[in-house]
Amino acid sequence: MKGIKLGLLGIALSLLGIAIAMGNVFAIAGAVIGALTALAGCFVKDK
């Protein structure tokens, strides 16, 4: 599952980069929230 979590984190960071390039404040805010959620998910233990 660690590989899946890192993959999702990579996708979230890619979307963050796209949002920053667009310059839309709402897109950047959503991407930051998504990236932080994916980063927090990397620290949650699997069952």
CHARMM-style PDB file with segment names, atoms N, HN, CA, C and O in Angstrom:
ATOM      1  N   MET     1       0.818  -1.205   0.000  1.00  0.00      PROA
ATOM      2  CA  MET     1       0.000   0.000   0.000  1.00  0.00      PROA
ATOM      3  C   MET     1       0.858   1.263   0.000  1.00  0.00      PROA
ATOM      4  O   MET     1       0.385   2.336  -0.375  1.00  0.00      PROA
ATOM      5  N   LYS     2       2.109   1.138   0.417  1.00  0.00      PROA
ATOM      6  HN  LYS     2       2.492   0.266   0.722  1.00  0.00      PROA
ATOM      7  CA  LYS     2       2.962   2.328   0.475  1.00  0.00      PROA
ATOM      8  C   LYS     2       3.177   2.906  -0.920  1.00  0.00      PROA
ATOM      9  O   LYS     2       3.243   4.124  -1.086  1.00  0.00      PROA
ATOM     10  N   GLY     3       3.286   2.035  -1.922  1.00  0.00      PROA
ATOM     11  HN  GLY     3       3.232   1.045  -1.787  1.00  0.00      PROA
ATOM     12  CA  GLY     3       3.466   2.520  -3.284  1.00  0.00      PROA
ATOM     13  C   GLY     3       2.265   3.288  -3.800  1.00  0.00      PROA
ATOM     14  O   GLY     3       2.408   4.272  -4.526  1.00  0.00      PROA
ATOM     15  N   ILE     4       1.080   2.831  -3.421  1.00  0.00      PROA
ATOM     16  HN  ILE     4       0.964   2.032  -2.832  1.00  0.00      PROA
ATOM     17  CA  ILE     4      -0.141   3.520  -3.832  1.00  0.00      PROA
ATOM     18  C   ILE     4      -0.216   4.894  -3.178  1.00  0.00      PROA
ATOM     19  O   ILE     4      -0.595   5.875  -3.819  1.00  0.00      PROA
ATOM     20  N   LYS     5       0.147   4.960  -1.902  1.00  0.00      PROA
ATOM     21  HN  LYS     5       0.454   4.164  -1.381  1.00  0.00      PROA
ATOM     22  CA  LYS     5       0.123   6.244  -1.198  1.00  0.00      PROA
ATOM     23  C   LYS     5       1.107   7.227  -1.814  1.00  0.00      PROA
ATOM     24  O   LYS     5       0.793   8.407  -1.968  1.00  0.00      PROA
ATOM     25  N   LEU     6       2.297   6.745  -2.169  1.00  0.00      PROA
ATOM     26  HN  LEU     6       2.551   5.786  -2.044  1.00  0.00      PROA
ATOM     27  CA  LEU     6       3.282   7.634  -2.788  1.00  0.00      PROA
ATOM     28  C   LEU     6       2.831   8.057  -4.181  1.00  0.00      PROA
ATOM     29  O   LEU     6       3.106   9.180  -4.604  1.00  0.00      PROA
ATOM     30  N   GLY     7       2.147   7.181  -4.891  1.00  0.00      PROA
ATOM     31  HN  GLY     7       1.923   6.269  -4.547  1.00  0.00      PROA
ATOM     32  CA  GLY     7       1.606   7.531  -6.198  1.00  0.00      PROA
ATOM     33  C   GLY     7       0.557   8.624  -6.100  1.00  0.00      PROA
ATOM     34  O   GLY     7       0.539   9.560  -6.900  1.00  0.00      PROA
ATOM     35  N   LEU     8      -0.314   8.496  -5.113  1.00  0.00      PROA
ATOM     36  HN  LEU     8      -0.299   7.736  -4.463  1.00  0.00      PROA
ATOM     37  CA  LEU     8      -1.343   9.521  -4.906  1.00  0.00      PROA
ATOM     38  C   LEU     8      -0.719  10.847  -4.493  1.00  0.00      PROA
ATOM     39  O   LEU     8      -1.196  11.911  -4.889  1.00  0.00      PROA
ATOM     40  N   LEU     9       0.346  10.787  -3.698  1.00  0.00      PROA
ATOM     41  HN  LEU     9       0.733   9.923  -3.376  1.00  0.00      PROA
ATOM     42  CA  LEU     9       1.043  12.011  -3.306  1.00  0.00      PROA
ATOM     43  C   LEU     9       1.672  12.673  -4.527  1.00  0.00      PROA
ATOM     44  O   LEU     9       1.645  13.897  -4.653  1.00  0.00      PROA
ATOM     45  N   GLY    10       2.236  11.873  -5.424  1.00  0.00      PROA
ATOM     46  HN  GLY    10       2.258  10.879  -5.322  1.00  0.00      PROA
ATOM     47  CA  GLY    10       2.804  12.418  -6.650  1.00  0.00      PROA
ATOM     48  C   GLY    10       1.757  13.087  -7.526  1.00  0.00      PROA
ATOM     49  O   GLY    10       2.007  14.147  -8.099  1.00  0.00      PROA
ATOM     50  N   ILE    11       0.599  12.476  -7.630  1.00  0.00      PROA
ATOM     51  HN  ILE    11       0.396  11.615  -7.165  1.00  0.00      PROA
ATOM     52  CA  ILE    11      -0.488  13.069  -8.416  1.00  0.00      PROA
ATOM     53  C   ILE    11      -0.940  14.380  -7.785  1.00  0.00      PROA
ATOM     54  O   ILE    11      -1.178  15.363  -8.487  1.00  0.00      PROA
ATOM     55  N   ALA    12      -1.060  14.393  -6.447  1.00  0.00      PROA
ATOM     56  HN  ALA    12      -0.867  13.594  -5.877  1.00  0.00      PROA
ATOM     57  CA  ALA    12      -1.489  15.606  -5.755  1.00  0.00      PROA
ATOM     58  C   ALA    12      -0.483  16.738  -5.960  1.00  0.00      PROA
ATOM     59  O   ALA    12      -0.874  17.889  -6.153  1.00  0.00      PROA
ATOM     60  N   LEU    13       0.801  16.418  -5.919  1.00  0.00      PROA
ATOM     61  HN  LEU    13       1.119  15.483  -5.762  1.00  0.00      PROA
ATOM     62  CA  LEU    13       1.819  17.454  -6.115  1.00  0.00      PROA
ATOM     63  C   LEU    13       1.852  17.927  -7.565  1.00  0.00      PROA
ATOM     64  O   LEU    13       2.131  19.097  -7.825  1.00  0.00      PROA
ATOM     65  N   SER    14       1.574  17.041  -8.501  1.00  0.00      PROA
ATOM     66  HN  SER    14       1.347  16.090  -8.289  1.00  0.00      PROA
ATOM     67  CA  SER    14       1.488  17.451  -9.901  1.00  0.00      PROA
ATOM     68  C   SER    14       0.329  18.414 -10.116  1.00  0.00      PROA
ATOM     69  O   SER    14       0.460  19.413 -10.823  1.00  0.00      PROA
ATOM     70  N   LEU    15      -0.805  18.105  -9.500  1.00  0.00      PROA
ATOM     71  HN  LEU    15      -0.912  17.293  -8.925  1.00  0.00      PROA
ATOM     72  CA  LEU    15      -1.959  19.000  -9.606  1.00  0.00      PROA
ATOM     73  C   LEU    15      -1.682  20.333  -8.935  1.00  0.00      PROA
ATOM     74  O   LEU    15      -2.158  21.371  -9.395  1.00  0.00      PROA
ATOM     75  N   LEU    16      -0.916  20.314  -7.854  1.00  0.00      PROA
ATOM     76  HN  LEU    16      -0.529  19.471  -7.480  1.00  0.00      PROA
ATOM     77  CA  LEU    16      -0.537  21.561  -7.193  1.00  0.00      PROA
ATOM     78  C   LEU    16       0.324  22.416  -8.125  1.00  0.00      PROA
ATOM     79  O   LEU    16       0.142  23.631  -8.203  1.00  0.00      PROA
ATOM     80  N   GLY    17       1.249  21.787  -8.820  1.00  0.00      PROA
ATOM     81  HN  GLY    17       1.397  20.800  -8.756  1.00  0.00      PROA
ATOM     82  CA  GLY    17       2.070  22.522  -9.775  1.00  0.00      PROA
ATOM     83  C   GLY    17       1.256  23.123 -10.907  1.00  0.00      PROA
ATOM     84  O   GLY    17       1.514  24.250 -11.329  1.00  0.00      PROA
ATOM     85  N   ILE    18       0.282  22.385 -11.398  1.00  0.00      PROA
ATOM     86  HN  ILE    18       0.072  21.469 -11.055  1.00  0.00      PROA
ATOM     87  CA  ILE    18      -0.587  22.901 -12.459  1.00  0.00      PROA
ATOM     88  C   ILE    18      -1.416  24.081 -11.941  1.00  0.00      PROA
ATOM     89  O   ILE    18      -1.596  25.076 -12.644  1.00  0.00      PROA
ATOM     90  N   ALA    19      -1.920  23.961 -10.708  1.00  0.00      PROA
ATOM     91  HN  ALA    19      -1.775  23.153 -10.138  1.00  0.00      PROA
ATOM     92  CA  ALA    19      -2.737  25.031 -10.139  1.00  0.00      PROA
ATOM     93  C   ALA    19      -1.914  26.297  -9.941  1.00  0.00      PROA
ATOM     94  O   ALA    19      -2.405  27.402 -10.169  1.00  0.00      PROA
ATOM     95  N   ILE    20      -0.657  26.136  -9.516  1.00  0.00      PROA
ATOM     96  HN  ILE    20      -0.258  25.238  -9.331  1.00  0.00      PROA
ATOM     97  CA  ILE    20       0.197  27.310  -9.336  1.00  0.00      PROA
ATOM     98  C   ILE    20       0.489  27.961 -10.684  1.00  0.00      PROA
ATOM     99  O   ILE    20       0.525  29.187 -10.789  1.00  0.00      PROA
ATOM    100  N   ALA    21       0.696  27.151 -11.702  1.00  0.00      PROA
ATOM    101  HN  ALA    21       0.667  26.155 -11.617  1.00  0.00      PROA
ATOM    102  CA  ALA    21       0.957  27.699 -13.033  1.00  0.00      PROA
ATOM    103  C   ALA    21      -0.253  28.449 -13.579  1.00  0.00      PROA
ATOM    104  O   ALA    21      -0.097  29.428 -14.309  1.00  0.00      PROA
ATOM    105  N   MET    22      -1.461  27.997 -13.233  1.00  0.00      PROA
ATOM    106  HN  MET    22      -1.588  27.201 -12.641  1.00  0.00      PROA
ATOM    107  CA  MET    22      -2.670  28.678 -13.690  1.00  0.00      PROA
ATOM    108  C   MET    22      -2.852  30.004 -12.981  1.00  0.00      PROA
ATOM    109  O   MET    22      -3.357  30.960 -13.568  1.00  0.00      PROA
ATOM    110  N   GLY    23      -2.446  30.069 -11.726  1.00  0.00      PROA
ATOM    111  HN  GLY    23      -2.035  29.293 -11.249  1.00  0.00      PROA
ATOM    112  CA  GLY    23      -2.582  31.312 -10.982  1.00  0.00      PROA
ATOM    113  C   GLY    23      -3.957  31.542 -10.388  1.00  0.00      PROA
ATOM    114  O   GLY    23      -4.232  32.639  -9.902  1.00  0.00      PROA
ATOM    115  N   ASN    24      -4.825  30.551 -10.410  1.00  0.00      PROA
ATOM    116  HN  ASN    24      -4.602  29.660 -10.804  1.00  0.00      PROA
ATOM    117  CA  ASN    24      -6.160  30.670  -9.838  1.00  0.00      PROA
ATOM    118  C   ASN    24      -6.086  30.391  -8.339  1.00  0.00      PROA
ATOM    119  O   ASN    24      -5.615  29.332  -7.924  1.00  0.00      PROA
ATOM    120  N   VAL    25      -6.550  31.339  -7.531  1.00  0.00      PROA
ATOM    121  HN  VAL    25      -6.932  32.199  -7.869  1.00  0.00      PROA
ATOM    122  CA  VAL    25      -6.443  31.222  -6.082  1.00  0.00      PROA
ATOM    123  C   VAL    25      -7.239  30.029  -5.562  1.00  0.00      PROA
ATOM    124  O   VAL    25      -6.774  29.321  -4.668  1.00  0.00      PROA
ATOM    125  N   PHE    26      -8.414  29.802  -6.099  1.00  0.00      PROA
ATOM    126  HN  PHE    26      -8.792  30.377  -6.824  1.00  0.00      PROA
ATOM    127  CA  PHE    26      -9.250  28.697  -5.629  1.00  0.00      PROA
ATOM    128  C   PHE    26      -8.635  27.350  -6.010  1.00  0.00      PROA
ATOM    129  O   PHE    26      -8.704  26.395  -5.237  1.00  0.00      PROA
ATOM    130  N   ALA    27      -8.042  27.274  -7.187  1.00  0.00      PROA
ATOM    131  HN  ALA    27      -7.986  28.050  -7.815  1.00  0.00      PROA
ATOM    132  CA  ALA    27      -7.378  26.036  -7.605  1.00  0.00      PROA
ATOM    133  C   ALA    27      -6.167  25.761  -6.731  1.00  0.00      PROA
ATOM    134  O   ALA    27      -5.914  24.614  -6.363  1.00  0.00      PROA
ATOM    135  N   ILE    28      -5.417  26.805  -6.395  1.00  0.00      PROA
ATOM    136  HN  ILE    28      -5.623  27.737  -6.694  1.00  0.00      PROA
ATOM    137  CA  ILE    28      -4.245  26.630  -5.533  1.00  0.00      PROA
ATOM    138  C   ILE    28      -4.679  26.174  -4.140  1.00  0.00      PROA
ATOM    139  O   ILE    28      -4.062  25.281  -3.560  1.00  0.00      PROA
ATOM    140  N   ALA    29      -5.732  26.782  -3.606  1.00  0.00      PROA
ATOM    141  HN  ALA    29      -6.233  27.507  -4.077  1.00  0.00      PROA
ATOM    142  CA  ALA    29      -6.214  26.396  -2.276  1.00  0.00      PROA
ATOM    143  C   ALA    29      -6.675  24.942  -2.267  1.00  0.00      PROA
ATOM    144  O   ALA    29      -6.363  24.200  -1.336  1.00  0.00      PROA
ATOM    145  N   GLY    30      -7.406  24.533  -3.281  1.00  0.00      PROA
ATOM    146  HN  GLY    30      -7.660  25.136  -4.038  1.00  0.00      PROA
ATOM    147  CA  GLY    30      -7.863  23.145  -3.362  1.00  0.00      PROA
ATOM    148  C   GLY    30      -6.710  22.174  -3.521  1.00  0.00      PROA
ATOM    149  O   GLY    30      -6.717  21.094  -2.930  1.00  0.00      PROA
ATOM    150  N   ALA    31      -5.723  22.549  -4.312  1.00  0.00      PROA
ATOM    151  HN  ALA    31      -5.717  23.426  -4.792  1.00  0.00      PROA
ATOM    152  CA  ALA    31      -4.573  21.681  -4.523  1.00  0.00      PROA
ATOM    153  C   ALA    31      -3.727  21.552  -3.261  1.00  0.00      PROA
ATOM    154  O   ALA    31      -3.199  20.478  -2.974  1.00  0.00      PROA
ATOM    155  N   VAL    32      -3.598  22.635  -2.513  1.00  0.00      PROA
ATOM    156  HN  VAL    32      -4.027  23.507  -2.746  1.00  0.00      PROA
ATOM    157  CA  VAL    32      -2.848  22.584  -1.247  1.00  0.00      PROA
ATOM    158  C   VAL    32      -3.557  21.670  -0.257  1.00  0.00      PROA
ATOM    159  O   VAL    32      -2.912  20.868   0.419  1.00  0.00      PROA
ATOM    160  N   ILE    33      -4.866  21.784  -0.169  1.00  0.00      PROA
ATOM    161  HN  ILE    33      -5.389  22.436  -0.719  1.00  0.00      PROA
ATOM    162  CA  ILE    33      -5.634  20.916   0.729  1.00  0.00      PROA
ATOM    163  C   ILE    33      -5.484  19.455   0.309  1.00  0.00      PROA
ATOM    164  O   ILE    33      -5.308  18.579   1.155  1.00  0.00      PROA
ATOM    165  N   GLY    34      -5.553  19.194  -0.992  1.00  0.00      PROA
ATOM    166  HN  GLY    34      -5.696  19.906  -1.679  1.00  0.00      PROA
ATOM    167  CA  GLY    34      -5.392  17.832  -1.490  1.00  0.00      PROA
ATOM    168  C   GLY    34      -3.996  17.281  -1.230  1.00  0.00      PROA
ATOM    169  O   GLY    34      -3.848  16.116  -0.862  1.00  0.00      PROA
ATOM    170  N   ALA    35      -2.974  18.108  -1.418  1.00  0.00      PROA
ATOM    171  HN  ALA    35      -3.095  19.055  -1.717  1.00  0.00      PROA
ATOM    172  CA  ALA    35      -1.600  17.671  -1.187  1.00  0.00      PROA
ATOM    173  C   ALA    35      -1.357  17.394   0.300  1.00  0.00      PROA
ATOM    174  O   ALA    35      -0.682  16.428   0.654  1.00  0.00      PROA
ATOM    175  N   LEU    36      -1.907  18.239   1.157  1.00  0.00      PROA
ATOM    176  HN  LEU    36      -2.456  19.024   0.870  1.00  0.00      PROA
ATOM    177  CA  LEU    36      -1.754  18.017   2.596  1.00  0.00      PROA
ATOM    178  C   LEU    36      -2.482  16.754   3.052  1.00  0.00      PROA
ATOM    179  O   LEU    36      -1.997  16.031   3.922  1.00  0.00      PROA
ATOM    180  N   THR    37      -3.645  16.495   2.462  1.00  0.00      PROA
ATOM    181  HN  THR    37      -4.039  17.083   1.755  1.00  0.00      PROA
ATOM    182  CA  THR    37      -4.385  15.277   2.789  1.00  0.00      PROA
ATOM    183  C   THR    37      -3.622  14.038   2.335  1.00  0.00      PROA
ATOM    184  O   THR    37      -3.562  13.045   3.060  1.00  0.00      PROA
ATOM    185  N   ALA    38      -3.043  14.091   1.146  1.00  0.00      PROA
ATOM    186  HN  ALA    38      -3.092  14.898   0.557  1.00  0.00      PROA
ATOM    187  CA  ALA    38      -2.262  12.961   0.644  1.00  0.00      PROA
ATOM    188  C   ALA    38      -0.999  12.764   1.478  1.00  0.00      PROA
ATOM    189  O   ALA    38      -0.595  11.629   1.730  1.00  0.00      PROA
ATOM    190  N   LEU    39      -0.373  13.861   1.907  1.00  0.00      PROA
ATOM    191  HN  LEU    39      -0.702  14.783   1.702  1.00  0.00      PROA
ATOM    192  CA  LEU    39       0.815  13.765   2.741  1.00  0.00      PROA
ATOM    193  C   LEU    39       0.472  13.175   4.105  1.00  0.00      PROA
ATOM    194  O   LEU    39       1.224  12.355   4.632  1.00  0.00      PROA
ATOM    195  N   ALA    40      -0.652  13.586   4.676  1.00  0.00      PROA
ATOM    196  HN  ALA    40      -1.263  14.252   4.248  1.00  0.00      PROA
ATOM    197  CA  ALA    40      -1.077  13.028   5.960  1.00  0.00      PROA
ATOM    198  C   ALA    40      -1.408  11.552   5.822  1.00  0.00      PROA
ATOM    199  O   ALA    40      -1.181  10.781   6.755  1.00  0.00      PROA
ATOM    200  N   GLY    41      -1.937  11.144   4.683  1.00  0.00      PROA
ATOM    201  HN  GLY    41      -2.121  11.770   3.925  1.00  0.00      PROA
ATOM    202  CA  GLY    41      -2.258   9.748   4.450  1.00  0.00      PROA
ATOM    203  C   GLY    41      -1.021   8.858   4.407  1.00  0.00      PROA
ATOM    204  O   GLY    41      -1.109   7.660   4.674  1.00  0.00      PROA
ATOM    205  N   CYS    42       0.118   9.430   4.076  1.00  0.00      PROA
ATOM    206  HN  CYS    42       0.189  10.403   3.859  1.00  0.00      PROA
ATOM    207  CA  CYS    42       1.360   8.648   4.054  1.00  0.00      PROA
ATOM    208  C   CYS    42       1.795   8.251   5.460  1.00  0.00      PROA
ATOM    209  O   CYS    42       2.515   7.267   5.628  1.00  0.00      PROA
ATOM    210  N   PHE    43       1.366   9.003   6.469  1.00  0.00      PROA
ATOM    211  HN  PHE    43       0.780   9.802   6.332  1.00  0.00      PROA
ATOM    212  CA  PHE    43       1.767   8.726   7.838  1.00  0.00      PROA
ATOM    213  C   PHE    43       0.773   7.864   8.610  1.00  0.00      PROA
ATOM    214  O   PHE    43       1.054   7.453   9.736  1.00  0.00      PROA
ATOM    215  N   VAL    44      -0.392   7.586   8.012  1.00  0.00      PROA
ATOM    216  HN  VAL    44      -0.621   7.919   7.097  1.00  0.00      PROA
ATOM    217  CA  VAL    44      -1.387   6.738   8.652  1.00  0.00      PROA
ATOM    218  C   VAL    44      -1.001   5.287   8.418  1.00  0.00      PROA
ATOM    219  O   VAL    44      -0.676   4.895   7.297  1.00  0.00      PROA
ATOM    220  N   LYS    45      -1.039   4.492   9.478  1.00  0.00      PROA
ATOM    221  HN  LYS    45      -1.303   4.810  10.389  1.00  0.00      PROA
ATOM    222  CA  LYS    45      -0.653   3.090   9.359  1.00  0.00      PROA
ATOM    223  C   LYS    45      -1.748   2.291   8.663  1.00  0.00      PROA
ATOM    224  O   LYS    45      -2.938   2.541   8.852  1.00  0.00      PROA
ATOM    225  N   ASP    46      -1.320   1.326   7.856  1.00  0.00      PROA
ATOM    226  HN  ASP    46      -0.353   1.123   7.702  1.00  0.00      PROA
ATOM    227  CA  ASP    46      -2.259   0.442   7.175  1.00  0.00      PROA
ATOM    228  C   ASP    46      -2.746  -0.619   8.158  1.00  0.00      PROA
ATOM    229  O   ASP    46      -2.069  -0.949   9.131  1.00  0.00      PROA
ATOM    230  N   LYS    47      -3.936  -1.142   7.878  1.00  0.00      PROA
ATOM    231  HN  LYS    47      -4.486  -0.874   7.088  1.00  0.00      PROA
ATOM    232  CA  LYS    47      -4.477  -2.192   8.742  1.00  0.00      PROA
ATOM    233  C   LYS    47      -3.958  -3.543   8.343  1.00  0.00      PROA
ATOM    234  OT1 LYS    47      -4.310  -4.547   8.963  1.00  0.00      PROA
TER     235      LYS     47
END
